[in-house]
């Protein structure tokens, strides 16, 4: 299992390792009127003995450097910045010397400085660089965001540095394994608010001594950070207001202030996100058995933001729809999204920030969704989803009625399986050929989460999280690779996790388990699952270690699960009483193909009032039956007959699974109108979605369109009503939807109109 080397294809995009930063002094002046910023960054070894402002200007980067190999060049990242004066000092030199730019590589987003005297191996050095830039509206680096205030457009500034955009904000070593501490100072106009990862150390007006500043300006100094990667550095300046609460942490007993910041017109919609954060932070401290390492945790909600949210250490940032809920018109779907996002980003405070992937190949360790129902460590795509889904949502203190762990099947697991069934799919752990390719890795999230959830189910949730805690403690304030995580879980379980998980992480695709029956029991066989064909031999050479999780019933008819059975060969037989209900695949990442006869028996059991098949089982059976039929491994008629048995199903999540799968089947014949119409008739008869429902939805929208009164549109039906109006309406409904989108009453209404 290769987890420590990187192929030569990555080498051109990796910085030389002869110089390593270990501290940045960063000063940034933000001018929201001119929409510009200036900076001074000092990567330092000795404390400056002269005022920072005496170096012709006051902003830039200072870096403290370890010289690991003799060099006369310093190579670091910078992009879309104006690079001004630069100096270098060494503890082996008598004086500071000018550093001259010898080359700029725009494609690799790096700059090379030549120094007049060799930096000796083992020495310490400091590099000071002045820089300047424009606050663009591109939502990367240090950028501007718009907001409407009393009929006029105004701006504030914030950072979005993941994955490789710190270099757009200040010159730096912009790679996750090059962790350093940061001491930030922000210069801004009086009357604005400055935010960063750490609490404010001091804030005072500028009286003199700084060129271009007068009493209308102020300096805000922040406490020094722990060692951290560049992509989670964060700062912002603007007219922010906040709401806050304080919580007492269960391990440390310390009081941690929590705040949500945004503009004054939106702050009344932030209470729900604050409540979720207050519930999630202590739960994760208990779960990881590691004290929350920072003295505060803020969230900044921005009007212009690229990803859904970002887990900057101590200062989470994100979109309006990721964190804001109108308290007077809050629908459950929007609440779930906010809760999932907030909890996911909180989990990152440990998974991804406290312990960080070594390189972006291990992106899933940060973004596995195991801990936030959506996002986590670098190579931990799995982790993000499992923690928020299987732990947080099921915790009695955090919305247990939402059943987030069960919803994971439809929202993440099935989507991951559909994407991974393509012949061109990638492994979870993949080498990135360039920094830009890192940003295309979002499809890994759910896939990694599904695999980690499978592992958690196999070893047991308690042992799984014990292993995660061991992993985090061993790699505190450091970087990790996949084997580090497996070693932690192995220590907790006594199982060789690397051997178990190797092919799940490093091989493309996933298996389908075919179940056949004989007099003594069942035979199970694994092959790679492809969505359009039987897997050809050249694409079917992987043998996965598959936890079978066989559900059977005991002598009293109660369900029991054999979690120890595992398929580590192409095929094997298992003794089983076939006269009683059974099912494979409880929580594993594979498809299961049963015979038509067995599928019919399973349907009869699944529709019983007190079926041994749980809600999760029924959802999984529906997804599997349709998927294997679409792939040509079974008859579509058998799958549709199976689905049709659920006409009296009472659980929404089962209906959601049915609806999604029927839609996928219909898409196969989108060019054949005759078949499509007949299939729609089947769906309508089955789903009881007749014209009376559609007409009522359209009537309610028409009242809103004609009178402006939306009282007939409950928050939880808003999306459904808007969809029906546009789907079955005409140009008038479409134009109305455009007006709603451009001038929404709430963030959730804009989402519904989208």
N, C-alpha and C positions, 0 to 999 in steps of 0.2 A: 504494500500500500504506500504510494508516494505522497508524503505530506510535508516534506522538508525541502524539496528542491523545486526550482522553477525552470521551465524549459527556456531554451535560447530565444524563443520567439518573444519572451517577455523582457529579455535583457535590455533591448534598446529603450524601453520605457521605464527602467528602474534607475534611480539615481546611484552614482558611485557611493561606496560605503567607506571611503577613506576619511570622511568628515561627518560627524554626527552631532546634531544639536541636542542640548539638554535643558535650555531655558530661553524663553523669549521675553524681552521687555517690549511691549507693543503700545505705541501711542498713536491715536487716530483722531484727527479733527474732521468733524462733519459739518458741512455747510448746506443746509436744506434749502436755502434761498438760491444758491448757485448750482445746487445739485452736484457738488463735487466733494471729494475727500482728499486729505493729505495724510501721510503717515511716516513714522519713524520706527523702524524695527531694529532692536539691538539683541543679537544672539550673544549673550555676554558670559564672561568668566569672572572678571573683577567688577565690583560695584563702581559705578561711575562716580568720579570725584568732582565733576563739573555739572552744572545744571543741564538737563536734557535739552533745554531750549537753546543752548549756546551753539548748537551745530547748525547754524544758519536758518533752521526752521525747527519745528517742534514735533514733527510726526514722522513715523517710520518704524523699522523693525530692528531690534537688537537681539542677536542670538548667541548663546553660550555654546561653544563647540568643543567636542573631543576630537583630536586629530589622531586617527587610528593608523594611518600610513602617511609617510612623508609626501608632501604635495606642494605645488606652487599654484594650484588652481582650486577654486571652490565652486561647485556646481549645485544649484538649487532650482526650485520651480518659481516661475513668475509668468503671468499672462495678463494681457490687457491692462498693464500698469505702466506709468511713466516712471522709470528708474532714474533717480537723481544721484547725489553724492553717496559714496560708499567708502568705508574705512575698515581696516583690519588691525587688531592688536593680538599679541601673543605673549604668554608668560615667559618666553625665551627671548623676546625682543626688548630693546630699550625704549622704543617709542611706537606710537600708532602710525600706520602707513596707509596711503590711499590704495583702494582696490579698483582696478580698471576692468570694465566689461570687455572681454575678449571675443565673446560670441553670444548670439541669441538664437535659439532654435524654436521658432514659432510652432512647428508641428509637434514637438515634444514638450512645449511649454516650459522651457528651462533656460536659464541664463548661466554663463560661466564667467566668473571673476578671476583675473590673474593678479597675484600678489607679488610685490617686488622682492620678497625674501622667502625662502622655503619655510613652510610650517613643518616642524619636526614631529616625527611619530611619537605618540604618547604625551604630547604637549596639550595645553589648553589655549583656546583662542576666542576672540569675540569679533563678530561681524556686525557693522552698523550700516543700515541702508535707509536713505530717504526715498520716498515714493509718493506718487499722486495718482488719482484716478477719477473717473466720472461715475456718478450714481446713475447707472443705466436702469432701464425697466425690464431687464431680461431675466430677473429672478434667480440669478446665480452670483456668487461672490458677494460683494457688498453692494447692494442695489437699492433702488427707491421703490416704494409702494404708494399707491394713490388712495386717497379717501376724500369723500365729499363733506365739506364743513360749511354750513350756512349757504349752500348754493354754489360754492366755489371748490375747485379741486386743489387739495393740498397734498403734501408728501411727507413721508417719514422714511427712515433707512433701516435696513436690517441685513443680516448675513444669511446665506444658504451655501454652506461650504462643502457639503457632500455631493458627489463622492470625491471629486478632484477639483474643487473650485476655491479652496483656501488660497491658492496661488493667484486668484483674481482679486483677492482682498488685501493680501500682503505677501511679500517674498518669503518663501519658507521651504522646508523640506516636506513636501506634501504627499507623504506616504504613511499608511496607518501604523507601520511598525516603528516609525521614528518618533516615538513619544517624547514630549518635553513638558516642562511647566511653563505657565504663562502669567505674566503680570501686566494687566491691561490698564491703560489710562485713556479715557475718552474726553475730548474737548468739544463742546457744543454750545449753542446759544442758551442763555438763561431762559427758563420757561419751558424747556423740553426735558424729557426724561431719558437717562442713559441706563441701559441694561447690559449685563454680561453674565458669564457662567457663574461667577462668584458674587458674594455680597459686596456692597459698597464699603470701602475702607474709609474714604473721605471725599467730600465734595465742597468746593469753595469757588467763589468768583475769581476771575483773573483780574488782578489790579495792574500789573505791569510785567515786563520781562518776556512776553511771548509776541513775536512779530505778527501783525495782522489781527490781534485780539485786543479788546478793551473790556470795559465793565459789563458789556452785553454777553460776554462769554464766560464759561465756567469749565473747571476740570473735575472729572469724576474718576477717582482711583479705586480699583477693585482688588480684593484679596488675591493672593497667588493661588493658582489652581494646583491640583494634584497632577502627576504625569498623565498626559492625554494626547490623543491623535489630533492632527490639524482639522480633520473634517467635522469634529464636534465642538470646535471653538465657535463662540457666538457673541455678537454684540449688536446693539440697536440704539437708535436715537429718534425720538419723536414725541408727539403730544399724548403720551399714553396715560391712562388711568387704570386702576386695578381694584379687584376685590381680593380678600385674603382670609385665611384661617390658619390656625396652628394645630399641629398634631404631636402627640407624644409617641415616640418610636418604641416598639416592644423590646428590642434588644439593648439599645443604648440608654433608653429612658430620656433622651434629650428631646427638646421641643424644636420642631422644624417648621419654619414659616412657609406656607404655600400661597402663591399668588397667581392670578390670571390677569394679564395685561392686554388691553386693546384700546381702540379709540372710544371716546365718551359716548358716541351714538350706539355702540354695540355692547357695552360692558354689562348691561342688564341681562344679556343672553348667556353669560358665562358661568352662572352659578352651578349648573349641572356638571360641567366639566371639572369645576373645582371640587365638588362633592365626590366625583369618581376618583380624582387624584388623591384626595384625603383617605379614601377607602383602600386604594391600591398600594400606596407606598408602604404602609406598615405590613400589609400582607406579603409583599415581595421580600421585605427584610426578614420576616419569619421563614418564608419559603427557602430563600438562599442561605439563611443562617449567617448573614454578613450584614454588619451595620451599614446603613445608608451613608456613603462616604462624604457627602457635601453638607454644608450648613443650611442650604435652602433649595427650593425647587420652584421655579417660575415657569409659566407658559405664556408665550406671546402669540396672540391670534392676529394674523395679517390678512389684509384684503387682497394682496397679490402674493401668491406663493405657489411654487411649482409642484412639489410632491404633496401628498396628503398632509404629512407632518414630518418633523425631524427631531431626533432625540438628542439635541445638543445637551451636554452635561450641565445640569442646573438651570438651563433655559430652553425648554422645549418650544418649538415654533411650529406653526401650521396654518392651514386654510380656515376660512370662516366656517365652512360646512364640516370641518373636522372637530370643531370645539364649541360651536355656538348653537344654542337651542332657545327658541322663543318660549318663555315659560307659559304663555297663554295659549300657544298652539304647538305643543310638542307631541309629535307622533312617535310611536315605539321604534319604528325603523331608524329615525334620526337619532334617537337616544342610544340605540344599539351601536350605531356608527361612532358616535362621540365616545361612548364608553370603551369600545374596542380600541379606538385610536389612542385615547388618553392612557389607558392601561398598558397598551403596547409600548408606547414611548416611555412610560415610567419603568417598565421592565428593562428597557435599554440602559437605564442608569447603572445596572449591574452587567447585563449581558450585552456587550458591545462597547460600553464606556469604561467600566471598571476592568473588564477583560476584553481585549479587542483582537480581531483577526490579524494575523501577521501580514497577509496580503489579500487582495480582493478575490483571489481564487477561493478563499474561505468565507466568502460573502454570506453564505447561508448560516454561518455561526452567529452572525448578527441578525439576520433577517428571516429566521426560520418560522416565525409566527407561533412558536410554541408558547411564548410568554405574553403575547399581547393580542392574540386573535388575529394579528396582522403582521407585525414586523419585529425582528431581533438580531443576535450577533452576526459578525461578518460572514462566517461560514455557517451560521446558525439560523438559516432561514427557517429551519424547523422549530427552533426554540420559540420564536415569537408567537407562532400560532398556537402551540400547545399550551403555553402558560396561560394566555388570556382565555383560550377556549376551554381547556379541560380543568383548569384550576380556578381561575378568577371567577368565571361566570357561574361555576358550580358552588362557589363558596357561599355559605349562608348569609354572609354580610354584604354580598354584592349581587343583587338582582338574580337570585336563583330561578325565578319564574321565567327568565329569558332562555334558559337551557342552551347557553352558548356552546357548550361542548358538543351537544347533539347537532346544533346548526352547522358546526364545522363540516359535517359530512357533505351537505349541499354546497356550502359556500366555498370550501377549500379542497376537501379531499376529492370530490368528484371532478372538480375543475382541474385539479392537478393530474388526475388519471387521464382525463380527456386530452390535455396538452401533451402528456408523456406518452400517449399511444401513437404519436406521429413518428414515422421512420427517421425524421431529421432531428428528433429531440436531443437535448444535451444532458450529460450527467449533472448531478447537483454540484459537484466539485469540478470546476472547469477553469482552464487557463484562459485569461483574457489577453487578446492580442494587442490591445491599446487601452489607454485610460477611458476613451469614449465608449468602448465596448462594455465597460463596467455598468454604465447606466442602462444597458439593455437587459439586465439580469433579473428584472422583476418577476419573470415567470418561475424563477427558482423558489420564490417565497413559499407558495402553497405546497409545492412538491417536497421541499425539505421538511415542512411542517408535518406532512403526512407520514414521512419516514420516521421522524422523531416520535410522533404519536404512536406509531407501530412499536417502536423500541420501548417506549414508556409502558405500553400495554403488556409487552412481553416480560419485562423485568419487574414490573410493578411500579406504580407511580411514586410510592415512598422511596424505594431504592433508587429510582431514576433521579429524583431531585436531590437525594443524598449525594449521588455521583456528580450532579451538576454543581452542588455546593463545593465538593472537593476540587473540582476543576477550577472554579472561580477563585478559591482560596490559593491554590497552587499558582495561579496566573494573575494574582492581584496586581493592578496597575501595570500589567504587562500585555504581551501579545501571545496568540495561540494558533495552533493548527489543529486539524481534525483529530489527530491521534491524541492530543491533550484531553479533549473531551471524552474520547473513548476510554482513556486511561482512568479518568475520574470515575466514570460509571462502572468500569471493571473493578475498581477498588471497592466500590459500594456493593457490588453484586457477586463478585467472584467468578464472573463470566468473561470469556474472551470476546469483548465487544467489537474489537477491530475485525476479528475473523467473521463475526456475525454480520457486520454492517458494511464491509468493504465494497461489495458489488452494488449495494443500494446507493452508495455515494459516488462511486467512480465509474459505474457503467450506465449507459443510456437505457431508458425504458424501464419496464417492470413486467412481471409475469402474469399469465392467466393460469389458474389451477383448474384442470379438468378432472371432474369427479365421475367415476364410473363405479358400478356396483356388481358384487357377486355374492355368493352364498355366505361367505364369512365376514363380509364387511364392504369396505370401499377401497378403490385404488385412486391415488392422486398423482397427477403428472403436471409438471410445470414447463411452459414454453413462453417465449416473449410474446406479449400482447401488442398487436398492431390494429389500428382501427379500420383498416381497409382491406386486409388480406391475412391469410395464414402466414405466419412469420417464415420467410425463407431460411434455409439452413445457414447461410452466411451471416444472418442477423439473429441467429438463435443459439449462440454458443455460451451464453451466460447462465450460470446456475446460481440462483439467489438462495439465501438462507431465509425461508419463509415461516414465520410463526403461524401455525394453522388455526389456533384458537377455535377448537371444535366445540360447538354448543350441542349438548345432548340433554336428556332429562333423567332424573333419578327415579327411584321406585315410587315416589309420591307424585311424580309428574312435574316436579319443579325443575327449572332450567339450571344446568351446571355447565361451566366452561373449563375445558382442558387447555390451560395456557402453556403447558410444557411441550406439547407436540410440535415438532418443527420438521420441515421438508428441506433437506440440504443436498438432495440428489435429484436426478431427473424425475424419478417416480418411485413410489413405494406403496405398500398396502397397509391398511389400518383396520384392525378388528373393531366392529361397530354393530350395534343392534339397530338394523334399518327399519324395524317395525315401529320405532319411536321417532319423533321429529329430530332432525339434526341439521346443523348449518356450520359451514366454515366461514372464515374471514371476518371474525369479530374484531375490527380495529386494525386490520392489516392493509398494506398498500398493494393490492393485487385484485384482479377480477376472478370470479369463480364461475365455471361453466358446469351446470348440472344437466342431467338428462331431462327430456320433456316430461317424462313420467314423474320424476322427483320434483320438478318445478311445480307441477300441478298439485302434488301433495303438500308442498310448502305453502302454496297459495291458500289451500283449504285451512291450514293451521294458522297462517298469518292473519286471516280475517276473523278469527274467533275473538270473542269479547275478552277472554283472559289468555291470550296466546302466549306460548313460551317465547315467541319471537318479540323482542323489544321494539320500541320505536326506531332505534338505530338499526336493528336487524331488518325491519321492513323497508326502511329507506335504502339500505345497502342492497337488498334483494332486487328492488326496482331498478336501481342504477345498473347493477350487473346484468340483469336479464336483457335490458334494452341494449347495453353496450356490446355484449357478445353477439347479439342478433345483428346489429348494425355492421359488425366486423365480419359477418358471414359464417360464424361458428355455430349458430343455431338458427332455427326458423323464426322469422319475424312474427309469424302468426302465433307461435308459442309465447313470445314475449308480450304481445298485445293481449292475448287471452289471459296471461298472468296478471297484467296491469288492470285489466277490466274487472277482476275480482274485488278490487278495492273501492268499488262505488260507494260503499257505506263507511269508508274510513273517516274518522273524526279528527285526526291530527293534521294541522296545517302543514307541518314539515313534510309529511308523506305526500300531501297534495302538491306541494312545491316540487318535490322530486318527480312526481308524475308529469306535471306540466312541463318542466324543463326537458324531460326525456321525450315526450310526445312532440315538443317543438323541434328537437334535434332530428327525430325521425322524419317529420314533415319537410325539413330543409333538404333532405336527400333528394326529394322529387320537386324541387322548387321550379324547375323548368317544365314540368309536366302538369298542366293545369287540371286535367281530368283526374289524375291520381290525387293531386293536392286537394281538390274539392271533396272528393270522397273521403279522404283522410280527415278533413275538417268536420265532416258530418259525424264520423266516428268520435272525434274529440268532443264535439258539442253534445252528442247523446250521452257520452260517458261523463263529462264534466258538468252536465246540466247547466251550461252557460248559454241560456237562450236569449232571445231578443228582449224579453222583459227586463233582464238585468242591464243589458246595454242601454236600453231606452231610459231607464231610471238614472243611470250614471250621466247620460247626456243631458237629461232634463235638469239635473242639479247644476251642471256646468252652464247651461243656457241661462239659468236665473242669474248666476254670477256675471256672465257676459253682458246681459242686458241691464242689470240693476247695480252691479258692483257689490252686491250683498253675497258674501261667501259663507253665510251661516249654515247652509245646507251641505257644506263640504267639510266633514270632520277631518281633523289632522291626519288620522290614520287611513283615510280613504282619498286623500288629496292626490297622491301619485296615480292611483287606479282611475280616478275620475278624469284627471288630465289626460291620461293615456287613452281612455275610451273616447274622449272628446276629439282628440286629434286623429285617432285611428279610424273612427267611423264618421267623423265630420268632414268639413271641407275647408275652403280658404279662410272663412270667417273664424273658425276655431283655431286655425294655424296662426293667423295674425294676432288673435287674442293671446295665444301662448307666447308669441314673440314679445308682446307688450309686458306680459307677466315676468318673463325672464329678464327683460331690461330694467324693469322697475318692480322688483318683488317686495312684498311686505315683510318677508322673513327669509332667512337663508334657506330654510327647508322648502319654502315655496319655489325658490329659484331652482333648487335641486329637482323638485317635482316637474317643473316646466322644461327642464333640460331634456 
